[in-house]
Structure formats: C-alpha cells, structure tokens
Amino acid sequence: MKTCPKFTFGVGDRFAQSAHAQLKAFIAAKELGIDIVPVWNKSNREHDIIGSQPQQTRDAADKAVADLGWSNDYLLDADHINLDTVDRFIAPSDFFTLDVADDIGEAADTLEIDAFIDRHPELIGTITVKGIDQPFNLTKEDIRKTANQFLKATQKAKLIYNHIVDAKGGVDDFVTEISMDETENPQTPPEMLIILAAIADQGIPIQTIAPKFTGRFNKGVDYVGDIAQFEKEFNDDLAVIAHAISTYGLPVGLKLSVHSGSDKFSIYEPIKKALARTGAGLHIKTAGTNWLEEVIGLAEAGGDALELAKDIYAKALDKKAALCEPYATVIDIDDANLPSAEAVKQWTSEQYVAALTHDQKNPAYNKDLRQLLHVGFKIAAQLGDRYLEALNANQEIVGKKVTGNLLDRHMIPLFGE
C-alpha cells in the first residue's frame, strides 16, 4: 500500500498545458513552510470530452517535476472511476478515486446485512466518540437501515479495488479513495461510522474518503450554505474517522477529502481550524478552476487572445444547455445574469478579467458567467490548435494566473500561518 501524504492537493489540468505553472505554486508554498503534495486529477468524462488519455496527464506531470527539480512526492488520480472506466487509468495512475455514488441505496443481500450486524455488536447501543458531545444511540434497526443504504456500495468499491490490484499484477502500490459525495443527502456521523466499519470488513486499505456535506458545492464558485453546520459536520467526521481507525484497524493516515473544493473560500477557515486542532490530514480538490485561469490569462493578454476568450464565451452561451447537462447537480446559473455574446464582444480586457476572476468584493464579478465557462471547456477542446497555440503564445501571463490562483487563493488561506 502506497502511503498517502498528510496534505494532498488535487489540481486539474484539462489540456495538459499548465503542470509547470501548477507545480510552481507547490514550490512557492514549500518555500513558505507549507508542505503539500500535488495530485493531478482528471476524470474519465473530462478525458472523453477533450479527447485525451490519462497517460498525457502523467506525461505532463512527470515533465514538470523533472524540469522544475521537484524531489517530493506527487500523485496522479484516476478521478471518479468505476469498473467500466478504470482500465485506461491503471498504468499511469497511483491514486484511485473509487466512485460508488450510483450504488448507494441499492439494497444489499439480506443475509449479508444480517451477517454485518452480527459482526458488529459494538455498533448497537450507546457509542461515545471522542470529539463529539452527544453519544450515538443506535438500535439494530438503525444499523440495518444504514447497511441497506450503503453496504452494496462498499462491496462495489471492493470489486473495483480488487480489479485494480489484479491489473497491476497483484501489487497495491497506490492510494485508495472512496467517493460518496455525489449523492443527494449528506451522511450523518453514525452513518459514516457504519460505512467505515463496512469498508474495513471489505479489507480496502482506504486512505481518504469523500463524504457528502450539506450545502452547495457548485463548480468554481464559493460554498453556498450554513457555514456553522458545515464546520460541525467536518469536525464530527474527523472524530468518527479517528474512532474508526482505532476500532477497525483502518490505515492510520485515513483522512477526509473535500471534492469540488474549488474556490470554497468561506469554508477554508473552519477547515484550517479543525486541522490545527486535531492534527488531521486533508485531501482537497481545486481541479476545474485551472482552466478558468487560463481563460483569464488570455483575456488579460489582449489582442487575438482576448478575441479567443470572447469567442469561447459566445460559443459556450450558444451551447449552454448541452454543456450544463452533465453538471446539472453542481451548478446554479441564473440566465438573467449572463451577458449577451454581443455585449461581451465589446468588452475590454479589464472587463472580461473582472467578470471572470473570483473576487467577490469586485462588483463586476459574475458568478453565473464563471459557472458557465467552468463547464465550457469542451468549447476550447473543439477549437483544438487555436486554443493550445494561444496558451503557448501567452505562456508567461497565463502561467502567472495559474500559479497565483493556487498559491494565494487556496494554499495560503488553507495551510499558511
């Protein structure tokens, strides 16, 4: 089993052009005393949309590491994979996010649920978890209800995990994450404990788990919800994980993962406080905003690059329904706040940059435009060489945007002094 570092930071590189700029943020953070490990991630859906392969992500990361002399750990995440999609990721990846959200709610075999309950008498009755004020009081029927909801999902995770091990020749030299965040309802702390017991039963050496939290984790914009409630859930989950590690022999480095962590600035302070208080680790993903920083850099560059950024918006607006459909559960776009393509065509560099840059203090910032462009990377993919050549021609200004966004907006607020 590959040991997952304490703090890991997921970064996306849609077009495999920004790995150097991303890694520069980790280098600068390390110079500030912030020791975090990059995890390049790109989902099967994103590869399909762009027409890329996971090996290209690996090649870009390896080249950045070699060129910049990064001697620390780094990982490549097969993001949100299942049995149908994992095979293309086997060779280049050393971090696998097993997505079992579709299996949550699928009833497990009654005899298997009975066997689970029989194996875990410690879950019935009063359970005191250090760090949570009120003890859990669970009945056998509570366990049955939760097992009926989640046991099948843990069994599916085991099938995926075994498949990866077999494909790698019996070696499990990779990090395993289980994702349960893309579901309708958040898992309660007692449910989380039961889920972790089931994962331990399956023998999966899980090192990070991504639960569902309350509130909205929309793409590329800030958290929408009750911050105090999120803080309570986050702290409770940390406590449950610590309890499960000691009770069920799960890996000692098991940690929480926050998906769609891109730009969730309002919850960074509660997360930072919880990590400082507990000494816990964290995996957080900021994947999609890298592509937005590329577009911001092009807009700031002006000239043909600005015209390209305007064309991307016009085409994204025209294809809005198709672009948004795969992401419908993680975006909230008010069409009334989307400027027309004709209006954007008249914008200066400053206007475009102000609208797209995530600065909530700037009255020109437009979260609806930002969400549309966030899911609009397919437009750039369809532009092919025109987009890639623009990135190359404006490499310096784009790179500064990518690096600065990661370092100043994410790394320092989350992990800095």
N, C-alpha and C positions, 0 to 999 in steps of 0.2 A: 504494500500500500504506500503510495506516494504521500508524504506529509504535506498538508496544505499550510502555507504560512499564516500567521495570525491575522494580518490585514491584507486582504486581496481586493483589487480594484478592477472591475470589468470595464474594458474600453472597446468600443466598436469601431471598425474601420471599413465602412461599406464598400469602398472602392480600392482598398489596399494601397492607398497613397499617403496615409498620414501616420504610419507607425513610427517614423523618426520623430515627428513633432510630438506625438503622444509620449514616447519614451523620454523625451527631453523634460516633460513635466515630472516624471518619476525621479529623474536625475536631480532636478532642481529641488524637489521635495526632500530627497535624501540629504542634500546639502543643508537643508533647514532642520534636519534631525527627524524627518518624517519617513519612517521605513515601511513602505507599502510595495506590494508585488503586483505588477501588471498581469492582467488576464485578458488576452484578446479574445473577443467572442463575436460570433456571427451565426445566426440561426439558419436552419435549412431553408426556411421561407425566404430569407434575405438572399441566400445564395441563388435560389431559383429565380427570384425577381431580377437579380442583376446578371445572372448567367455565369456566376463564378463557382469556384470549387474551394473546399476547405484548405487544400494544400497551398493555395495562393495566399491565404491569411497567414499560414505558417511561414511561408517563404518571406513575406513582408516583415513579420515579426523577427524572424531569425536574422534577416539582413540589418534591421535597425539595431538589434542587440550587438551584432558584430561590428557595425560601423561606428557605433557610439561607445563601445567598450563596456557595456553593461555586464557586470560579473555576478549579479544577484539572480535570484530565481525569476522566472516568468513562465506563464502557462498559456495554453490555447484551449478555449472552452468550446466543446460541441454543445451549443446552446439550445435548450428546449428540444431535445431529441427523444424519439421513441423507437420501437423495434422497426418501424417502417422506414425510418430516416437515418439511423445511426451509422450504417455501414460506410458511407462516404467519409465519415469523420474518424474512423477507427485509427488509421495510420498517423495522421498529423496531430491528433488531439491528445492531451494529457489531463484534461478536466472535462467531465461529462455531466451536464445538467439533465437529469432524467425527469422528463415532464410526464407526470401521471394524472394531470388535472382531469383529463377526459374519463378516467377510471374512477374518480371519486363519485360515490353514490351508487356505483354498480355493486349489487349485493354479492357478498361472498357466500360460499357454501355454508349451510347451517352447521354442519358438523365441524367445519374449520373454525367457525365463530365459537362454538361450544368449547373446542379444544383450546382456543386462545384464552377464553375466560378461565378455564381450568388451570392453565399455565400461570395465570396472573392473579392469584388471590389477593396480592398486595395492593391491587388497584381497587378493591372493594372496601368500602368503609371510609374512615377519615384519613386523609393523606395530608401531612404537613410538608410544605415545600419551603425551604429557606428562601427568604426574599419576597414571599407572598403572604400578606397579612392574614387572609382568611384561608383556612384549610379547605381542601376539596372533600366533599362528602358524596361518594359515588356508590350507586347500587349496581347489582348485577345487570339490571335492565339498562342503566346508563352505559355500561361497558358494551353491552350487546348492540345498542343503538349506534354508538360510535364505531364499533368494529364493522357493523353492517355498512357504514358510510365509507370507511377508509381502508379496511383490510385488503380488499381486492386491489386497491391502488398500490399498496406496499408489495403485494405479490407481483404485480406488473413491474414494479421497479426492480425486483429481484430478477425477473426474466431478462430485463434489459441489461442489468449489471452482469449477469452470467454470460450473456451474449457477447458483451464487450471483452470480458476476460477470456472467453474461448477464442474470440477473433484475434486477440493479442497473444495467443499461444499459451494461455494459462497464467499469464502474468497480470497482476492488477496494479501496475505502477502508474496509477492515475488518481486524480481527486474525484470523488463522487459527491454530487449534489442532488438532492431531490427537491423538485419544484412543485409546490401546491398552491401557488399564488394566483394562478389564472382561473379562479373559481368565483362563484357568486358570493359566498359567505366566508368571513374570517373564521379561522379555527380558534376555539376557546383554549385557555391553558389546560383544562383537563383533557380536551381532545388531543392537544399537542402531546401530552404525556402518553396517552394511549397509542397515538401514532408512532411515537419513538419506541415504545415497547414492541410494537409490531415490526418496526424496521429492524430492531435488534434481533427479534425472532428470525427474521429472514436472513440474518448474517451479512447484511450490507454494511460495509465499513464507511458509513456516511460521514462526511466531514463538514458539510454545510447544508442547511435546509432553508428553503424559501417559503414561508407561510404567507397566507393572505392576511393583510391588515385591514382595518376599517379605513374608510376614506377613499378618495380617488387618487390613483397613481397614473395620471394621464401622461401621454408621451411628450417629453420635452418642456413641460411646464411645472409649476410648483404644486405641492401637495394640496389637495382640497379636502378638508375635513377637520375634525376636532383634534387639535394637536395634543391636548392633555390625554385624550383617550388613546391616541397612538402611543404616547410615552408610556402609559400604563401597560398596554399590550406588549410593547417592545421589552420592557423590564420584566414583565411576567414570563414572556417567552425565554428570556435569558435565564431566569430562575428555573424554569421547567427543564431546559436543556442541561443545566448543571446537575439537577436532580437525576435526570435520565442517564447521564454519563456515569454517575456513581452507582446507580441502581442496576443498570442493564449492561454495563461494560462497553458502551459506545466509545468511539475514539475520543481521547481527552481534548482534542482540538476542535471538536464539533462546535460550529458557530452559526449564527443567524446570517441569512442573506436577504438583502433588500433589493428586489428587482424593480425595474422602472425607476431606479433611483436617480435618474437624470433630473437634475435641477430641482430636487425636492428640498429646497433651501430651508423651508420653515421647520423641517423635522431634523435637520442636521444637529442643532444644538441639543435636543433631547437625546439623540443617538450618542453624541460625543460625551455627554454627562454620564450616560449609562455605561459606556465603555470604560470611562475613567473610574467609575465607582466599582465596577465588577472585575475589571481586568480581562473582559471577554474580547474575543476576536470579532471580525466583521468581514463579510463579502458584500460589496455594493457594486451595482452596475450603472454606468452612465452612457450606455452604448450609442444611442441614436444621435446625441447632440453633436458628435464629431462632424457628421455630415452637414449639420446646420452651420457650424463654424466655418466649414469650407465655403458655403454659400455666402456667409457674411464677409469672409475674406475676399471673395470675388467681387462682391458689391462694393467693398471699400476700395478695391483696386481701380475701379472706374473703367471707362473705355469699353472695349469689347467684353471684358469680364463682367462689368455691370450689366451690359445688354444681355449676356447669357443668364445672369441671375434673374433678370426681368422675364426672359423667355421661360425659364423654369417655372416661375410663379404663374405665368399666363397658362401654360400647359397643365400645371397642377390644378388650377382653378377649373379648367375645362374638363378635366378627368376626375374631378373631386369624388364623385360617388364611387368609382372603381378603386381609387386609391385608399379611400377611407374604409371601405367594406371589411377588409381583413383586420382592421384595427378598431372596429366599432366600439368595443368594450373599454378601450383605453384612450379615447379622445372625446372631447366635448367641444364641438366647433359651432359657434353662432354665425350663421351665414351672413347675418346683417352686419357683422363687424369685419367681413372680408372686403378689402378694397377691390374695385374692378381692375381687370387687366389694363384697361386704358389709363386708369389713374396711376397705377404702378409704373406704367411705361414712361410717365412724365417725372418720376421721382429722381432726385439726386442720389448720389452715393450715401450721403448723410441720412436721407430719409429712409432708404432701404435698410441700412445698417441699424438705425434706431428702431425701426418696426420689428426687426427680427431678433435683435440682441435681447437676451433675457435680463433686462434691467427694469424691475417693477417700479422703480422710482421715476422712470422716464415716461412721461405721458404719451410718447409716441410708440411705446412698446405695444405690440399687438399679439396677444396670446393665441388668437384664432388663426391668424396668418402663420404663426410659428408652428402650431399643430398641423396645419395643412402641409406646410413644407416638410415637416418632420416625416410624414408618411409619403412624401412626394419624391423620394429618392429614385423611384422607378423611372421618373422623367429623365433624370440625369443619366441613368443607365441606358435609356433609349437614345440619348444624344451621343453616346459612345465616345469616340475620339475627341469630339469637340469639347466635352466636359473634361476629360483627362488631360488634354493639351492645355486647357485653361488653368487647371490646377498646377501643372508643371511650370507654365509661364509665370505664375504668380505664387510660386512656392514659398517665398520668404514671408509675404504678408499673410497667406493662408496658414502657414506653419505657426506664426506668432499667435494667431487667433486660437488654433487648436491647443497649443501649449498653455496659453494664458487661461483659457476656459477651464481646463482640467486643474491647473495649479491653484489659481486664485479663487475660483468659484466652488471648487469641490474639495480638493485635498487639504488646503489650509483651514477652511472652516470645519471640516470633519476631524482632522487629525493634528492640526497645528496647536501650538501653545496658546 
